[in-house]
């Protein structure tokens, strides 16, 4: 077994998320900025804010915009 972060942490996490029904995507060659399929500007953007905001609005339809932001 190769002891790398990918083998010890990332792959088991991806497997677990898949088993829980989450969609997983390998983004190693992702293009950032306006060409990003996920809306990330840099690799450091770990929270997809636009998707989170949409989900929060669906879960809390009566919440004021200030609370969602």
Rosetta blueprint (number, residue, H / E / L):
1 X L
2 X L
3 X L
4 X L
5 X H
6 X H
7 X H
8 X H
9 X H
10 X H
11 X H
12 X H
13 X H
14 X H
15 X H
16 X H
17 X H
18 X H
19 X H
20 X L
21 X L
22 X L
23 X L
24 X L
25 X L
26 X L
27 X L
28 X L
29 X L
30 X L
31 X L
32 X L
33 X H
34 X H
35 X H
36 X L
37 X L
38 X L
39 X L
40 X L
41 X L
42 X L
43 X L
44 X L
45 X L
46 X L
47 X L
48 X L
49 X H
50 X H
51 X H
52 X H
53 X H
54 X H
55 X H
56 X H
57 X H
58 X H
59 X H
60 X L
61 X L
62 X L
63 X L
64 X L
65 X H
66 X H
67 X H
68 X H
69 X L
